[in-house]
Amino acid sequence: MPISAANLEAAIRAAIPVAHLEIEDTSNGCGENYAVFVVSEAFEGKSTLARHRFINEVLKEQIAQMHAFSQKTLTPAQYQAHLAKQAA
């Protein structure tokens, strides 16, 4: 059964406070490949690996049903720097 973006969003928002969230179905709508971009204060002081492991654990059941999953995780300060870099 395909995973929905709403299902992923609900699971992430239930686990951590989210400042910004983007979920992209990269499988042309079939729900088998997703890319997520999560910004949360919960990531403060954690390495990228620790952040990714956390999201993988939160979405363990959903990821098991997918073909591919990618993620980008930032703190709010890193996200502001990211936005400033894009604007420049």
Secondary structure, 3 states (H helix, E strand, C coil): CCCCHHHHHHHHHHHCCCCEEEEEECCCCCCCEEEEEEECHHHCCCCHHHHHHHHHHHCHHHHCCCCEEEEEEECHHHHHHHHHHHHC
